[in-house]
């Protein structure tokens, strides 16, 4: 038997929200993959659902559908996809990286300034500690950023708990933006969300300005 409830919170960008049962109790997690209907859910929608549990024993809605939907065929239909949702279109997933040469050239150009800045510091015999920090921060941060992008993409497709955008931006800020940029293209992840891309490119610009400042500083041997 399905339980009646109302969607108390819904984040359509991330494709999940929570249902409050009319019988009371705790809110129940709802992922878009468990919802069937003629449109995507919204906050305040009346729904019917089956209460289940995930692998960790947390409440999770299953077989959810709009309460007013009487057409059995519609209750089995997935809601239409939305462009702003985090998952990319299936046809794009199967394509190879588009404009690979241009993207590779852009990547190398962005990495050139930190590399030249480090070389100048070494030749001037100044701030060697900063050079070693850069040599460690960029590869380690990039590996961590790449891993958490992969983990977040996998969580998005499986409907499990996601990696916060704040954590992704943190690893980008401490030097992992090259790995994050590669991960965005490899996994087709976080490339459509404008607010995320604004913060990401702001971090990249901050790093570029820092190394540009290093190059413009008068260094004495």
Rosetta constraint file for C-alpha pairs under 8 A:
AtomPair CA 1 CA 50 HARMONIC 7.03 0.50
AtomPair CA 2 CA 48 HARMONIC 5.58 0.50
AtomPair CA 2 CA 49 HARMONIC 4.93 0.50
AtomPair CA 2 CA 50 HARMONIC 4.96 0.50
AtomPair CA 2 CA 51 HARMONIC 7.97 0.50
AtomPair CA 3 CA 21 HARMONIC 7.05 0.50
AtomPair CA 3 CA 22 HARMONIC 7.98 0.50
AtomPair CA 3 CA 48 HARMONIC 5.37 0.50
AtomPair CA 3 CA 49 HARMONIC 5.25 0.50
AtomPair CA 3 CA 50 HARMONIC 6.01 0.50
AtomPair CA 3 CA 51 HARMONIC 7.50 0.50
AtomPair CA 4 CA 21 HARMONIC 6.16 0.50
AtomPair CA 4 CA 22 HARMONIC 6.01 0.50
AtomPair CA 4 CA 23 HARMONIC 7.93 0.50
AtomPair CA 4 CA 46 HARMONIC 7.35 0.50
AtomPair CA 4 CA 47 HARMONIC 5.87 0.50
AtomPair CA 4 CA 48 HARMONIC 4.55 0.50
AtomPair CA 4 CA 49 HARMONIC 6.60 0.50
AtomPair CA 4 CA 67 HARMONIC 7.24 0.50
AtomPair CA 5 CA 19 HARMONIC 6.27 0.50
AtomPair CA 5 CA 20 HARMONIC 5.52 0.50
AtomPair CA 5 CA 21 HARMONIC 4.10 0.50
AtomPair CA 5 CA 22 HARMONIC 4.92 0.50
AtomPair CA 5 CA 23 HARMONIC 7.88 0.50
AtomPair CA 5 CA 46 HARMONIC 5.90 0.50
AtomPair CA 5 CA 47 HARMONIC 5.38 0.50
AtomPair CA 5 CA 48 HARMONIC 6.15 0.50
AtomPair CA 5 CA 49 HARMONIC 7.58 0.50
AtomPair CA 6 CA 19 HARMONIC 5.52 0.50
AtomPair CA 6 CA 20 HARMONIC 5.46 0.50
AtomPair CA 6 CA 21 HARMONIC 6.49 0.50
AtomPair CA 6 CA 22 HARMONIC 7.27 0.50
AtomPair CA 6 CA 43 HARMONIC 7.91 0.50
AtomPair CA 6 CA 44 HARMONIC 5.85 0.50
AtomPair CA 6 CA 45 HARMONIC 5.53 0.50
AtomPair CA 6 CA 46 HARMONIC 4.50 0.50
AtomPair CA 6 CA 47 HARMONIC 5.70 0.50
AtomPair CA 7 CA 17 HARMONIC 7.34 0.50
AtomPair CA 7 CA 18 HARMONIC 5.83 0.50
AtomPair CA 7 CA 19 HARMONIC 4.30 0.50
AtomPair CA 7 CA 20 HARMONIC 6.23 0.50
AtomPair CA 7 CA 41 HARMONIC 7.97 0.50
AtomPair CA 7 CA 42 HARMONIC 6.99 0.50
AtomPair CA 7 CA 43 HARMONIC 5.17 0.50
AtomPair CA 7 CA 44 HARMONIC 5.16 0.50
AtomPair CA 7 CA 45 HARMONIC 5.42 0.50
AtomPair CA 7 CA 46 HARMONIC 6.64 0.50
AtomPair CA 7 CA 47 HARMONIC 7.16 0.50
AtomPair CA 8 CA 17 HARMONIC 7.67 0.50
AtomPair CA 8 CA 18 HARMONIC 5.80 0.50
AtomPair CA 8 CA 19 HARMONIC 5.46 0.50
AtomPair CA 8 CA 20 HARMONIC 5.92 0.50
AtomPair CA 8 CA 43 HARMONIC 5.67 0.50
AtomPair CA 8 CA 44 HARMONIC 6.00 0.50
AtomPair CA 9 CA 17 HARMONIC 5.16 0.50
AtomPair CA 9 CA 18 HARMONIC 5.21 0.50
AtomPair CA 9 CA 19 HARMONIC 7.12 0.50
AtomPair CA 9 CA 43 HARMONIC 5.35 0.50
AtomPair CA 9 CA 44 HARMONIC 7.80 0.50
AtomPair CA 10 CA 15 HARMONIC 7.74 0.50
AtomPair CA 10 CA 16 HARMONIC 6.02 0.50
AtomPair CA 10 CA 17 HARMONIC 4.02 0.50
AtomPair CA 10 CA 18 HARMONIC 6.45 0.50
AtomPair CA 10 CA 41 HARMONIC 7.60 0.50
AtomPair CA 10 CA 42 HARMONIC 6.07 0.50
AtomPair CA 10 CA 43 HARMONIC 5.33 0.50
AtomPair CA 11 CA 15 HARMONIC 5.92 0.50
AtomPair CA 11 CA 16 HARMONIC 5.64 0.50
AtomPair CA 11 CA 17 HARMONIC 5.76 0.50
AtomPair CA 12 CA 16 HARMONIC 6.57 0.50
AtomPair CA 12 CA 42 HARMONIC 7.82 0.50
AtomPair CA 12 CA 85 HARMONIC 6.63 0.50
AtomPair CA 13 CA 84 HARMONIC 5.87 0.50
AtomPair CA 13 CA 85 HARMONIC 4.59 0.50
AtomPair CA 13 CA 86 HARMONIC 6.34 0.50
AtomPair CA 14 CA 85 HARMONIC 6.07 0.50
AtomPair CA 14 CA 86 HARMONIC 6.08 0.50
AtomPair CA 15 CA 31 HARMONIC 6.16 0.50
AtomPair CA 15 CA 32 HARMONIC 5.29 0.50
AtomPair CA 15 CA 85 HARMONIC 6.61 0.50
AtomPair CA 15 CA 86 HARMONIC 7.75 0.50
AtomPair CA 16 CA 29 HARMONIC 7.52 0.50
AtomPair CA 16 CA 30 HARMONIC 5.61 0.50
AtomPair CA 16 CA 31 HARMONIC 4.36 0.50
AtomPair CA 16 CA 32 HARMONIC 5.73 0.50
AtomPair CA 17 CA 29 HARMONIC 6.06 0.50
AtomPair CA 17 CA 30 HARMONIC 5.25 0.50
AtomPair CA 17 CA 31 HARMONIC 6.56 0.50
AtomPair CA 18 CA 27 HARMONIC 5.91 0.50
AtomPair CA 18 CA 28 HARMONIC 5.31 0.50
AtomPair CA 18 CA 29 HARMONIC 4.56 0.50
AtomPair CA 18 CA 30 HARMONIC 5.30 0.50
AtomPair CA 19 CA 27 HARMONIC 5.47 0.50
AtomPair CA 19 CA 28 HARMONIC 5.02 0.50
AtomPair CA 19 CA 29 HARMONIC 6.43 0.50
AtomPair CA 19 CA 30 HARMONIC 6.67 0.50
AtomPair CA 19 CA 61 HARMONIC 7.80 0.50
AtomPair CA 20 CA 24 HARMONIC 7.00 0.50
AtomPair CA 20 CA 25 HARMONIC 7.53 0.50
AtomPair CA 20 CA 26 HARMONIC 6.95 0.50
AtomPair CA 20 CA 27 HARMONIC 4.78 0.50
AtomPair CA 20 CA 28 HARMONIC 6.39 0.50
AtomPair CA 21 CA 25 HARMONIC 6.84 0.50
AtomPair CA 21 CA 26 HARMONIC 7.87 0.50
AtomPair CA 21 CA 27 HARMONIC 7.08 0.50
AtomPair CA 21 CA 28 HARMONIC 7.75 0.50
AtomPair CA 27 CA 59 HARMONIC 7.96 0.50
AtomPair CA 28 CA 51 HARMONIC 7.59 0.50
AtomPair CA 28 CA 59 HARMONIC 5.36 0.50
AtomPair CA 28 CA 60 HARMONIC 5.39 0.50
AtomPair CA 28 CA 61 HARMONIC 6.02 0.50
AtomPair CA 29 CA 59 HARMONIC 6.32 0.50
AtomPair CA 29 CA 60 HARMONIC 4.72 0.50
AtomPair CA 29 CA 61 HARMONIC 5.87 0.50
AtomPair CA 30 CA 34 HARMONIC 6.90 0.50
AtomPair CA 30 CA 35 HARMONIC 7.76 0.50
AtomPair CA 30 CA 60 HARMONIC 6.13 0.50
AtomPair CA 30 CA 61 HARMONIC 5.13 0.50
AtomPair CA 30 CA 62 HARMONIC 7.59 0.50
AtomPair CA 31 CA 35 HARMONIC 7.02 0.50
AtomPair CA 31 CA 61 HARMONIC 7.63 0.50
AtomPair CA 31 CA 159 HARMONIC 6.28 0.50
AtomPair CA 32 CA 159 HARMONIC 7.97 0.50
AtomPair CA 33 CA 78 HARMONIC 7.74 0.50
AtomPair CA 33 CA 159 HARMONIC 7.05 0.50
AtomPair CA 34 CA 61 HARMONIC 7.02 0.50
AtomPair CA 34 CA 62 HARMONIC 5.35 0.50
AtomPair CA 34 CA 63 HARMONIC 5.51 0.50
AtomPair CA 34 CA 64 HARMONIC 6.02 0.50
AtomPair CA 35 CA 41 HARMONIC 7.95 0.50
AtomPair CA 35 CA 62 HARMONIC 7.49 0.50
AtomPair CA 35 CA 63 HARMONIC 6.13 0.50
AtomPair CA 35 CA 64 HARMONIC 4.70 0.50
AtomPair CA 35 CA 65 HARMONIC 5.68 0.50
AtomPair CA 35 CA 78 HARMONIC 6.73 0.50
AtomPair CA 35 CA 79 HARMONIC 7.25 0.50
AtomPair CA 36 CA 63 HARMONIC 7.08 0.50
AtomPair CA 36 CA 64 HARMONIC 6.19 0.50
AtomPair CA 36 CA 65 HARMONIC 5.06 0.50
AtomPair CA 36 CA 66 HARMONIC 7.77 0.50
AtomPair CA 36 CA 74 HARMONIC 7.15 0.50
AtomPair CA 36 CA 75 HARMONIC 5.09 0.50
AtomPair CA 36 CA 76 HARMONIC 5.55 0.50
AtomPair CA 36 CA 77 HARMONIC 5.18 0.50
AtomPair CA 36 CA 78 HARMONIC 4.71 0.50
AtomPair CA 36 CA 79 HARMONIC 5.88 0.50
AtomPair CA 37 CA 65 HARMONIC 5.68 0.50
AtomPair CA 37 CA 66 HARMONIC 6.43 0.50
AtomPair CA 37 CA 69 HARMONIC 7.49 0.50
AtomPair CA 37 CA 74 HARMONIC 5.32 0.50
AtomPair CA 37 CA 75 HARMONIC 5.00 0.50
AtomPair CA 37 CA 76 HARMONIC 6.91 0.50
AtomPair CA 37 CA 77 HARMONIC 5.54 0.50
AtomPair CA 37 CA 78 HARMONIC 5.97 0.50
AtomPair CA 37 CA 79 HARMONIC 5.33 0.50
AtomPair CA 38 CA 74 HARMONIC 6.00 0.50
AtomPair CA 38 CA 75 HARMONIC 7.74 0.50
AtomPair CA 38 CA 77 HARMONIC 6.92 0.50
AtomPair CA 38 CA 78 HARMONIC 7.40 0.50
AtomPair CA 38 CA 79 HARMONIC 5.52 0.50
AtomPair CA 38 CA 80 HARMONIC 7.39 0.50
AtomPair CA 39 CA 79 HARMONIC 4.76 0.50
AtomPair CA 39 CA 80 HARMONIC 5.97 0.50
AtomPair CA 40 CA 79 HARMONIC 5.12 0.50
AtomPair CA 40 CA 80 HARMONIC 6.44 0.50
AtomPair CA 40 CA 81 HARMONIC 7.81 0.50
AtomPair CA 41 CA 45 HARMONIC 6.75 0.50
AtomPair CA 45 CA 66 HARMONIC 7.18 0.50
AtomPair CA 46 CA 66 HARMONIC 6.06 0.50
AtomPair CA 46 CA 67 HARMONIC 5.35 0.50
AtomPair CA 46 CA 68 HARMONIC 7.61 0.50
AtomPair CA 47 CA 64 HARMONIC 6.67 0.50
AtomPair CA 47 CA 65 HARMONIC 5.54 0.50
AtomPair CA 47 CA 66 HARMONIC 4.31 0.50
AtomPair CA 47 CA 67 HARMONIC 4.29 0.50
AtomPair CA 47 CA 68 HARMONIC 7.77 0.50
AtomPair CA 48 CA 64 HARMONIC 5.56 0.50
AtomPair CA 48 CA 65 HARMONIC 5.46 0.50
AtomPair CA 48 CA 66 HARMONIC 6.15 0.50
AtomPair CA 48 CA 67 HARMONIC 5.24 0.50
AtomPair CA 49 CA 61 HARMONIC 6.05 0.50
AtomPair CA 49 CA 62 HARMONIC 5.95 0.50
AtomPair CA 49 CA 63 HARMONIC 5.59 0.50
AtomPair CA 49 CA 64 HARMONIC 4.11 0.50
AtomPair CA 49 CA 65 HARMONIC 6.51 0.50
AtomPair CA 50 CA 61 HARMONIC 5.74 0.50
AtomPair CA 50 CA 62 HARMONIC 5.00 0.50
AtomPair CA 50 CA 63 HARMONIC 5.95 0.50
AtomPair CA 50 CA 64 HARMONIC 6.70 0.50
AtomPair CA 51 CA 59 HARMONIC 6.76 0.50
AtomPair CA 51 CA 60 HARMONIC 6.09 0.50
AtomPair CA 51 CA 61 HARMONIC 5.03 0.50
AtomPair CA 51 CA 62 HARMONIC 6.18 0.50
AtomPair CA 52 CA 59 HARMONIC 5.82 0.50
AtomPair CA 52 CA 60 HARMONIC 5.03 0.50
AtomPair CA 52 CA 61 HARMONIC 5.78 0.50
AtomPair CA 52 CA 62 HARMONIC 6.17 0.50
AtomPair CA 53 CA 57 HARMONIC 5.18 0.50
AtomPair CA 53 CA 58 HARMONIC 5.19 0.50
AtomPair CA 53 CA 59 HARMONIC 4.60 0.50
AtomPair CA 53 CA 60 HARMONIC 5.00 0.50
AtomPair CA 53 CA 61 HARMONIC 7.78 0.50
AtomPair CA 54 CA 58 HARMONIC 5.49 0.50
AtomPair CA 54 CA 59 HARMONIC 6.68 0.50
AtomPair CA 54 CA 60 HARMONIC 6.20 0.50
AtomPair CA 65 CA 69 HARMONIC 7.39 0.50
AtomPair CA 65 CA 75 HARMONIC 5.97 0.50
AtomPair CA 66 CA 75 HARMONIC 7.89 0.50
AtomPair CA 69 CA 74 HARMONIC 7.35 0.50
AtomPair CA 69 CA 75 HARMONIC 7.03 0.50
AtomPair CA 70 CA 74 HARMONIC 7.91 0.50
AtomPair CA 70 CA 75 HARMONIC 7.82 0.50
AtomPair CA 71 CA 75 HARMONIC 6.62 0.50
AtomPair CA 72 CA 76 HARMONIC 6.75 0.50
AtomPair CA 73 CA 77 HARMONIC 6.58 0.50
AtomPair CA 81 CA 85 HARMONIC 7.52 0.50
AtomPair CA 83 CA 88 HARMONIC 7.92 0.50
AtomPair CA 84 CA 192 HARMONIC 6.89 0.50
AtomPair CA 84 CA 193 HARMONIC 6.71 0.50
AtomPair CA 86 CA 156 HARMONIC 7.44 0.50
AtomPair CA 86 CA 189 HARMONIC 7.23 0.50
AtomPair CA 86 CA 190 HARMONIC 6.75 0.50
AtomPair CA 86 CA 192 HARMONIC 7.52 0.50
AtomPair CA 86 CA 193 HARMONIC 7.54 0.50
AtomPair CA 87 CA 156 HARMONIC 7.07 0.50
AtomPair CA 87 CA 157 HARMONIC 7.20 0.50
AtomPair CA 87 CA 189 HARMONIC 7.43 0.50
AtomPair CA 88 CA 92 HARMONIC 6.73 0.50
AtomPair CA 88 CA 93 HARMONIC 6.85 0.50
AtomPair CA 88 CA 188 HARMONIC 6.76 0.50
AtomPair CA 88 CA 189 HARMONIC 7.48 0.50
AtomPair CA 89 CA 93 HARMONIC 6.58 0.50
AtomPair CA 90 CA 94 HARMONIC 6.79 0.50
AtomPair CA 91 CA 95 HARMONIC 6.74 0.50
AtomPair CA 93 CA 188 HARMONIC 7.14 0.50
AtomPair CA 97 CA 185 HARMONIC 7.05 0.50
AtomPair CA 97 CA 186 HARMONIC 7.34 0.50
AtomPair CA 99 CA 103 HARMONIC 6.32 0.50
AtomPair CA 100 CA 104 HARMONIC 5.97 0.50
AtomPair CA 101 CA 105 HARMONIC 6.14 0.50
AtomPair CA 102 CA 106 HARMONIC 6.24 0.50
AtomPair CA 103 CA 107 HARMONIC 6.12 0.50
AtomPair CA 104 CA 108 HARMONIC 6.19 0.50
AtomPair CA 105 CA 109 HARMONIC 6.11 0.50
AtomPair CA 106 CA 110 HARMONIC 6.22 0.50
AtomPair CA 107 CA 111 HARMONIC 6.30 0.50
AtomPair CA 107 CA 178 HARMONIC 7.62 0.50
AtomPair CA 108 CA 112 HARMONIC 6.00 0.50
AtomPair CA 109 CA 113 HARMONIC 7.36 0.50
AtomPair CA 110 CA 114 HARMONIC 7.96 0.50
AtomPair CA 110 CA 208 HARMONIC 7.46 0.50
AtomPair CA 111 CA 115 HARMONIC 6.41 0.50
AtomPair CA 111 CA 178 HARMONIC 7.66 0.50
AtomPair CA 112 CA 116 HARMONIC 6.01 0.50
AtomPair CA 113 CA 117 HARMONIC 6.01 0.50
AtomPair CA 113 CA 208 HARMONIC 6.62 0.50
AtomPair CA 113 CA 211 HARMONIC 6.21 0.50
AtomPair CA 113 CA 212 HARMONIC 6.95 0.50
AtomPair CA 114 CA 118 HARMONIC 6.18 0.50
AtomPair CA 114 CA 207 HARMONIC 7.91 0.50
AtomPair CA 114 CA 208 HARMONIC 7.21 0.50
AtomPair CA 114 CA 211 HARMONIC 5.63 0.50
AtomPair CA 115 CA 119 HARMONIC 6.29 0.50
AtomPair CA 116 CA 120 HARMONIC 6.16 0.50
AtomPair CA 117 CA 121 HARMONIC 6.34 0.50
AtomPair CA 117 CA 211 HARMONIC 5.72 0.50
AtomPair CA 117 CA 212 HARMONIC 7.52 0.50
AtomPair CA 117 CA 214 HARMONIC 6.22 0.50
AtomPair CA 117 CA 215 HARMONIC 5.83 0.50
AtomPair CA 118 CA 122 HARMONIC 6.29 0.50
AtomPair CA 118 CA 131 HARMONIC 5.53 0.50
AtomPair CA 118 CA 134 HARMONIC 7.79 0.50
AtomPair CA 119 CA 123 HARMONIC 6.16 0.50
AtomPair CA 120 CA 124 HARMONIC 6.05 0.50
AtomPair CA 120 CA 215 HARMONIC 7.33 0.50
AtomPair CA 121 CA 125 HARMONIC 6.06 0.50
AtomPair CA 121 CA 126 HARMONIC 5.34 0.50
AtomPair CA 121 CA 127 HARMONIC 6.31 0.50
AtomPair CA 121 CA 128 HARMONIC 6.88 0.50
AtomPair CA 121 CA 131 HARMONIC 7.15 0.50
AtomPair CA 121 CA 219 HARMONIC 7.93 0.50
AtomPair CA 122 CA 126 HARMONIC 6.40 0.50
AtomPair CA 122 CA 127 HARMONIC 7.77 0.50
AtomPair CA 122 CA 128 HARMONIC 6.47 0.50
AtomPair CA 122 CA 131 HARMONIC 7.46 0.50
AtomPair CA 123 CA 221 HARMONIC 7.98 0.50
AtomPair CA 124 CA 219 HARMONIC 6.43 0.50
AtomPair CA 124 CA 220 HARMONIC 6.28 0.50
AtomPair CA 124 CA 221 HARMONIC 4.75 0.50
AtomPair CA 125 CA 221 HARMONIC 5.88 0.50
AtomPair CA 126 CA 219 HARMONIC 7.58 0.50
AtomPair CA 126 CA 220 HARMONIC 7.94 0.50
AtomPair CA 126 CA 221 HARMONIC 7.13 0.50
AtomPair CA 127 CA 131 HARMONIC 6.67 0.50
AtomPair CA 128 CA 132 HARMONIC 6.31 0.50
AtomPair CA 129 CA 133 HARMONIC 6.20 0.50
AtomPair CA 130 CA 134 HARMONIC 6.19 0.50
AtomPair CA 131 CA 135 HARMONIC 6.20 0.50
AtomPair CA 132 CA 136 HARMONIC 6.21 0.50
AtomPair CA 133 CA 137 HARMONIC 5.78 0.50
AtomPair CA 134 CA 138 HARMONIC 5.94 0.50
AtomPair CA 134 CA 175 HARMONIC 7.71 0.50
AtomPair CA 135 CA 139 HARMONIC 6.95 0.50
AtomPair CA 136 CA 140 HARMONIC 6.05 0.50
AtomPair CA 137 CA 141 HARMONIC 5.46 0.50
AtomPair CA 137 CA 174 HARMONIC 6.59 0.50
AtomPair CA 137 CA 175 HARMONIC 5.26 0.50
AtomPair CA 137 CA 176 HARMONIC 7.32 0.50
AtomPair CA 138 CA 142 HARMONIC 5.82 0.50
AtomPair CA 138 CA 174 HARMONIC 7.66 0.50
AtomPair CA 138 CA 175 HARMONIC 4.46 0.50
AtomPair CA 138 CA 176 HARMONIC 5.53 0.50
AtomPair CA 138 CA 177 HARMONIC 7.88 0.50
AtomPair CA 138 CA 178 HARMONIC 7.51 0.50
AtomPair CA 139 CA 143 HARMONIC 6.19 0.50
AtomPair CA 139 CA 175 HARMONIC 7.67 0.50
AtomPair CA 139 CA 176 HARMONIC 7.05 0.50
AtomPair CA 139 CA 179 HARMONIC 7.90 0.50
AtomPair CA 140 CA 144 HARMONIC 6.32 0.50
AtomPair CA 140 CA 175 HARMONIC 7.93 0.50
AtomPair CA 140 CA 176 HARMONIC 7.16 0.50
AtomPair CA 141 CA 145 HARMONIC 6.00 0.50
AtomPair CA 141 CA 171 HARMONIC 5.74 0.50
AtomPair CA 141 CA 172 HARMONIC 7.03 0.50
AtomPair CA 141 CA 174 HARMONIC 6.41 0.50
AtomPair CA 141 CA 175 HARMONIC 5.19 0.50
AtomPair CA 141 CA 176 HARMONIC 3.85 0.50
AtomPair CA 141 CA 177 HARMONIC 7.62 0.50
AtomPair CA 141 CA 179 HARMONIC 7.46 0.50
AtomPair CA 142 CA 146 HARMONIC 5.98 0.50
AtomPair CA 142 CA 171 HARMONIC 7.52 0.50
AtomPair CA 142 CA 172 HARMONIC 7.47 0.50
AtomPair CA 142 CA 175 HARMONIC 6.69 0.50
AtomPair CA 142 CA 176 HARMONIC 3.67 0.50
AtomPair CA 142 CA 177 HARMONIC 6.26 0.50
AtomPair CA 142 CA 178 HARMONIC 5.83 0.50
AtomPair CA 142 CA 179 HARMONIC 3.87 0.50
AtomPair CA 142 CA 180 HARMONIC 6.42 0.50
AtomPair CA 143 CA 147 HARMONIC 6.19 0.50
AtomPair CA 143 CA 176 HARMONIC 7.13 0.50
AtomPair CA 143 CA 179 HARMONIC 6.11 0.50
AtomPair CA 144 CA 148 HARMONIC 6.26 0.50
AtomPair CA 144 CA 171 HARMONIC 6.90 0.50
AtomPair CA 144 CA 176 HARMONIC 7.12 0.50
AtomPair CA 144 CA 179 HARMONIC 7.89 0.50
AtomPair CA 145 CA 149 HARMONIC 6.12 0.50
AtomPair CA 145 CA 168 HARMONIC 6.41 0.50
AtomPair CA 145 CA 171 HARMONIC 5.52 0.50
AtomPair CA 145 CA 172 HARMONIC 6.57 0.50
AtomPair CA 145 CA 176 HARMONIC 5.59 0.50
AtomPair CA 145 CA 177 HARMONIC 7.34 0.50
AtomPair CA 145 CA 179 HARMONIC 5.83 0.50
AtomPair CA 145 CA 180 HARMONIC 5.33 0.50
AtomPair CA 145 CA 183 HARMONIC 7.94 0.50
AtomPair CA 146 CA 150 HARMONIC 6.22 0.50
AtomPair CA 146 CA 179 HARMONIC 5.18 0.50
AtomPair CA 146 CA 180 HARMONIC 5.48 0.50
AtomPair CA 146 CA 182 HARMONIC 7.46 0.50
AtomPair CA 146 CA 183 HARMONIC 5.35 0.50
AtomPair CA 147 CA 151 HARMONIC 6.14 0.50
AtomPair CA 148 CA 152 HARMONIC 5.95 0.50
AtomPair CA 148 CA 163 HARMONIC 7.04 0.50
AtomPair CA 148 CA 168 HARMONIC 6.92 0.50
AtomPair CA 149 CA 153 HARMONIC 6.10 0.50
AtomPair CA 149 CA 168 HARMONIC 7.24 0.50
AtomPair CA 149 CA 180 HARMONIC 7.09 0.50
AtomPair CA 149 CA 183 HARMONIC 6.26 0.50
AtomPair CA 149 CA 184 HARMONIC 7.48 0.50
AtomPair CA 149 CA 187 HARMONIC 7.94 0.50
AtomPair CA 149 CA 189 HARMONIC 7.46 0.50
AtomPair CA 150 CA 154 HARMONIC 6.19 0.50
AtomPair CA 150 CA 183 HARMONIC 7.17 0.50
AtomPair CA 150 CA 187 HARMONIC 6.99 0.50
AtomPair CA 151 CA 155 HARMONIC 6.15 0.50
AtomPair CA 151 CA 163 HARMONIC 7.39 0.50
AtomPair CA 152 CA 156 HARMONIC 6.13 0.50
AtomPair CA 152 CA 162 HARMONIC 5.44 0.50
AtomPair CA 152 CA 163 HARMONIC 5.25 0.50
AtomPair CA 153 CA 157 HARMONIC 6.44 0.50
AtomPair CA 153 CA 187 HARMONIC 7.12 0.50
AtomPair CA 153 CA 189 HARMONIC 6.49 0.50
AtomPair CA 154 CA 158 HARMONIC 6.17 0.50
AtomPair CA 155 CA 159 HARMONIC 5.71 0.50
AtomPair CA 155 CA 160 HARMONIC 4.89 0.50
AtomPair CA 155 CA 161 HARMONIC 6.17 0.50
AtomPair CA 155 CA 162 HARMONIC 5.65 0.50
AtomPair CA 156 CA 160 HARMONIC 6.65 0.50
AtomPair CA 156 CA 161 HARMONIC 7.89 0.50
AtomPair CA 156 CA 162 HARMONIC 6.68 0.50
AtomPair CA 163 CA 167 HARMONIC 6.98 0.50
AtomPair CA 163 CA 168 HARMONIC 7.46 0.50
AtomPair CA 164 CA 168 HARMONIC 6.68 0.50
AtomPair CA 165 CA 169 HARMONIC 6.16 0.50
AtomPair CA 165 CA 196 HARMONIC 7.73 0.50
AtomPair CA 166 CA 170 HARMONIC 6.09 0.50
AtomPair CA 167 CA 171 HARMONIC 6.50 0.50
AtomPair CA 168 CA 172 HARMONIC 6.41 0.50
AtomPair CA 169 CA 173 HARMONIC 6.05 0.50
AtomPair CA 169 CA 199 HARMONIC 7.65 0.50
AtomPair CA 169 CA 200 HARMONIC 6.76 0.50
AtomPair CA 170 CA 174 HARMONIC 6.38 0.50
AtomPair CA 171 CA 175 HARMONIC 6.60 0.50
AtomPair CA 171 CA 176 HARMONIC 5.22 0.50
AtomPair CA 171 CA 177 HARMONIC 7.26 0.50
AtomPair CA 172 CA 176 HARMONIC 4.19 0.50
AtomPair CA 172 CA 177 HARMONIC 4.11 0.50
AtomPair CA 172 CA 178 HARMONIC 7.78 0.50
AtomPair CA 172 CA 180 HARMONIC 6.56 0.50
AtomPair CA 172 CA 200 HARMONIC 7.45 0.50
AtomPair CA 172 CA 203 HARMONIC 7.06 0.50
AtomPair CA 173 CA 177 HARMONIC 6.77 0.50
AtomPair CA 173 CA 203 HARMONIC 5.93 0.50
AtomPair CA 173 CA 204 HARMONIC 7.98 0.50
AtomPair CA 176 CA 180 HARMONIC 6.20 0.50
AtomPair CA 177 CA 181 HARMONIC 5.99 0.50
AtomPair CA 177 CA 200 HARMONIC 7.82 0.50
AtomPair CA 177 CA 203 HARMONIC 7.70 0.50
AtomPair CA 177 CA 204 HARMONIC 6.63 0.50
AtomPair CA 178 CA 182 HARMONIC 6.37 0.50
AtomPair CA 179 CA 183 HARMONIC 6.09 0.50
AtomPair CA 180 CA 184 HARMONIC 6.10 0.50
AtomPair CA 181 CA 185 HARMONIC 6.66 0.50
AtomPair CA 182 CA 186 HARMONIC 6.13 0.50
AtomPair CA 183 CA 187 HARMONIC 5.73 0.50
AtomPair CA 183 CA 188 HARMONIC 7.62 0.50
AtomPair CA 183 CA 189 HARMONIC 7.37 0.50
AtomPair CA 184 CA 188 HARMONIC 5.31 0.50
AtomPair CA 184 CA 189 HARMONIC 4.85 0.50
AtomPair CA 184 CA 190 HARMONIC 6.24 0.50
AtomPair CA 184 CA 191 HARMONIC 6.30 0.50
AtomPair CA 185 CA 189 HARMONIC 7.03 0.50
AtomPair CA 185 CA 191 HARMONIC 7.81 0.50
AtomPair CA 190 CA 196 HARMONIC 6.97 0.50
AtomPair CA 190 CA 197 HARMONIC 7.36 0.50
AtomPair CA 191 CA 197 HARMONIC 6.79 0.50
AtomPair CA 192 CA 197 HARMONIC 7.80 0.50
AtomPair CA 193 CA 197 HARMONIC 6.32 0.50
AtomPair CA 194 CA 198 HARMONIC 6.12 0.50
AtomPair CA 195 CA 199 HARMONIC 6.61 0.50
AtomPair CA 196 CA 200 HARMONIC 6.20 0.50
AtomPair CA 197 CA 201 HARMONIC 6.03 0.50
AtomPair CA 198 CA 202 HARMONIC 6.05 0.50
AtomPair CA 199 CA 203 HARMONIC 6.30 0.50
AtomPair CA 200 CA 204 HARMONIC 6.46 0.50
AtomPair CA 201 CA 205 HARMONIC 6.01 0.50
AtomPair CA 202 CA 206 HARMONIC 6.15 0.50
AtomPair CA 203 CA 207 HARMONIC 6.45 0.50
AtomPair CA 204 CA 208 HARMONIC 6.30 0.50
AtomPair CA 205 CA 209 HARMONIC 6.09 0.50
AtomPair CA 206 CA 210 HARMONIC 6.23 0.50
AtomPair CA 207 CA 211 HARMONIC 6.44 0.50
AtomPair CA 208 CA 212 HARMONIC 6.03 0.50
AtomPair CA 209 CA 213 HARMONIC 6.07 0.50
AtomPair CA 210 CA 214 HARMONIC 6.47 0.50
AtomPair CA 211 CA 215 HARMONIC 6.31 0.50
AtomPair CA 212 CA 216 HARMONIC 6.28 0.50
AtomPair CA 213 CA 217 HARMONIC 6.15 0.50
